Amino acid sequence: MGIFEKLTGGNNSEIEKWAVFVKLGMTLANTDGSISRDEAVFSSDFIIKKGNLSDADVQKVIKRSQEIENQFEIINSFTDEEKTDLIKYLIDLSGSDGEFHGKEFVFIIAIVGAMGVSAQAIADVIFSMEGIDLGELEKAYLETIKDNPQMTWPHISFKK
């Protein structure tokens, strides 16, 4: 716990961590053009249960998620378990509205790439999920690569 947290009695590092989850989650949910009620409920339920947060803490997390700009710096300080939790959260959130959109897949691949996690390993987990349209995911991924040639994208095999 940092000095500020000791002085204020707060749990700012936990608030910060869950704010990153919410920021990335809501960005992910909006990649298809709107955040569904199912996605918002899933996200809220997840952070309340996993983070064991009070209602007041949830409000702090939501407020902080709207302000945060250095999410990748914060993710770099995550433990391996926290990184795994973040990836699972993003994958589960993507399917929480009943559809796993291609743009959501691309977003997750970009995040895991920034985290230094194997994009193919995560893609394989996603590909094994029920109801996944590999064609849609591949099309979205290839379009993103074409539209963003300045970025380095990992090779992904779209074979089950």
C-alpha positions as CSV (number, residue, x, y, z in Angstrom):
1,M,0.0,0.0,0.0
2,G,1.4,3.4,-1.0
3,I,1.7,6.4,1.3
4,F,-1.4,8.1,-0.2
5,E,-3.4,4.9,0.4
6,K,-2.1,4.7,4.0
7,L,-3.0,8.3,4.7
8,T,-6.5,8.1,3.1
9,G,-7.2,4.5,4.2
10,G,-8.0,3.8,0.6
11,N,-7.4,0.9,-1.8
12,N,-6.4,2.9,-4.7
13,S,-4.3,0.2,-6.4
14,E,-7.4,-2.1,-6.4
15,I,-9.6,0.8,-7.7
16,E,-6.9,1.5,-10.4
17,K,-6.8,-2.2,-11.4
18,W,-10.5,-2.6,-11.7
19,A,-10.7,0.7,-13.6
20,V,-8.4,-0.7,-16.2
21,F,-10.7,-3.7,-16.5
22,V,-13.8,-1.5,-16.9
23,K,-12.1,0.9,-19.4
24,L,-10.9,-1.9,-21.6
25,G,-14.2,-3.8,-21.2
26,M,-16.4,-0.9,-22.2
27,T,-14.0,-0.1,-25.1
28,L,-14.3,-3.7,-26.2
29,A,-18.1,-3.8,-25.8
30,N,-18.4,-0.6,-28.0
31,T,-16.3,-2.0,-30.9
32,D,-19.5,-3.2,-32.5
33,G,-21.0,0.2,-32.3
34,S,-22.9,0.0,-29.0
35,I,-22.7,-1.4,-25.5
36,S,-25.5,-3.8,-24.8
37,R,-27.3,-4.1,-21.5
38,D,-26.0,-7.6,-21.2
39,E,-22.4,-6.4,-21.6
40,A,-22.9,-3.7,-19.0
41,V,-24.5,-6.1,-16.5
42,F,-21.8,-8.7,-17.1
43,S,-19.0,-6.2,-16.6
44,S,-20.6,-4.8,-13.4
45,D,-21.3,-8.3,-11.9
46,F,-17.7,-9.4,-12.8
47,I,-15.9,-6.6,-11.0
48,I,-18.3,-6.7,-8.0
49,K,-17.8,-10.4,-7.5
50,K,-14.2,-10.8,-8.5
51,G,-13.0,-7.6,-6.9
52,N,-15.3,-8.0,-3.8
53,L,-16.1,-4.3,-4.1
54,S,-18.6,-2.2,-2.2
55,D,-21.1,0.0,-4.0
56,A,-18.9,3.0,-3.2
57,D,-15.9,1.3,-4.6
58,V,-17.8,0.4,-7.8
59,Q,-18.6,4.1,-8.3
60,K,-14.9,5.0,-7.8
61,V,-13.9,2.4,-10.3
62,I,-16.4,3.7,-12.9
63,K,-15.3,7.3,-12.3
64,R,-11.6,6.3,-12.6
65,S,-12.1,4.2,-15.7
66,Q,-13.4,7.4,-17.5
67,E,-10.2,9.3,-16.5
68,I,-7.5,6.7,-17.0
69,E,-5.1,7.1,-19.9
70,N,-2.1,5.0,-18.9
71,Q,-3.9,1.6,-18.9
72,F,-1.0,-0.2,-20.5
73,E,1.5,1.0,-17.9
74,I,-0.9,-0.3,-15.2
75,I,-1.3,-3.6,-17.0
76,N,2.5,-4.0,-17.0
77,S,2.4,-4.0,-13.2
78,F,-0.3,-6.7,-13.1
79,T,0.6,-10.1,-11.8
80,D,0.3,-13.1,-14.2
81,E,-2.9,-14.0,-12.4
82,E,-4.3,-10.5,-12.9
83,K,-3.4,-10.6,-16.6
84,T,-5.1,-14.0,-16.9
85,D,-8.2,-12.6,-15.2
86,L,-8.2,-9.6,-17.6
87,I,-8.0,-11.8,-20.7
88,K,-10.7,-14.2,-19.4
89,Y,-12.9,-11.1,-18.6
90,L,-12.5,-9.7,-22.1
91,I,-13.2,-13.0,-23.8
92,D,-16.3,-13.7,-21.6
93,L,-17.5,-10.1,-22.0
94,S,-17.3,-10.5,-25.8
95,G,-19.8,-13.3,-25.7
96,S,-22.0,-11.9,-23.0
97,D,-24.5,-10.4,-25.5
98,G,-24.8,-13.7,-27.4
99,E,-22.5,-12.7,-30.2
100,F,-18.7,-12.6,-30.5
101,H,-18.0,-10.0,-33.1
102,G,-14.9,-9.9,-35.3
103,K,-14.0,-6.4,-34.1
104,E,-14.1,-7.7,-30.5
105,F,-11.7,-10.5,-31.5
106,V,-9.3,-8.0,-33.1
107,F,-9.4,-5.8,-29.9
108,I,-8.6,-8.8,-27.7
109,I,-5.7,-9.8,-30.0
110,A,-4.3,-6.2,-29.8
111,I,-4.6,-6.2,-26.0
112,V,-2.9,-9.6,-25.5
113,G,-0.2,-8.6,-28.0
114,A,0.5,-5.4,-25.9
115,M,0.7,-7.7,-22.8
116,G,3.2,-9.9,-24.5
117,V,0.9,-12.9,-24.4
118,S,0.7,-15.4,-27.3
119,A,-2.0,-14.1,-29.7
120,Q,-2.3,-17.6,-31.3
121,A,-2.9,-19.2,-27.9
122,I,-5.7,-16.8,-27.1
123,A,-7.1,-17.0,-30.6
124,D,-7.2,-20.8,-30.2
125,V,-9.1,-20.5,-27.0
126,I,-11.6,-18.2,-28.7
127,F,-11.9,-20.5,-31.8
128,S,-12.8,-23.4,-29.6
129,M,-15.8,-21.6,-28.1
130,E,-19.3,-22.6,-29.2
131,G,-21.0,-20.4,-31.8
132,I,-17.8,-18.7,-33.1
133,D,-17.9,-17.7,-36.7
134,L,-14.3,-18.1,-37.8
135,G,-15.0,-16.5,-41.1
136,E,-16.2,-13.3,-39.4
137,L,-13.2,-13.2,-37.1
138,E,-10.7,-13.8,-39.9
139,K,-12.4,-11.2,-42.1
140,A,-12.3,-8.6,-39.3
141,Y,-8.6,-9.4,-38.5
142,L,-7.5,-9.2,-42.1
143,E,-9.4,-5.9,-42.7
144,T,-7.7,-4.4,-39.6
145,I,-4.3,-5.4,-40.7
146,K,-5.0,-3.9,-44.2
147,D,-6.3,-0.7,-42.6
148,N,-3.4,-0.4,-40.1
149,P,-0.2,-1.3,-42.0
150,Q,1.9,0.9,-39.6
151,M,1.2,-1.6,-36.8
152,T,2.9,-5.0,-36.4
153,W,0.2,-7.7,-36.2
154,P,1.0,-11.3,-35.3
155,H,0.3,-14.1,-37.8
156,I,-2.9,-15.9,-36.7
157,S,-3.9,-19.3,-38.1
158,F,-7.6,-19.5,-38.4
159,K,-7.7,-23.3,-38.5
160,K,-9.6,-25.1,-35.7
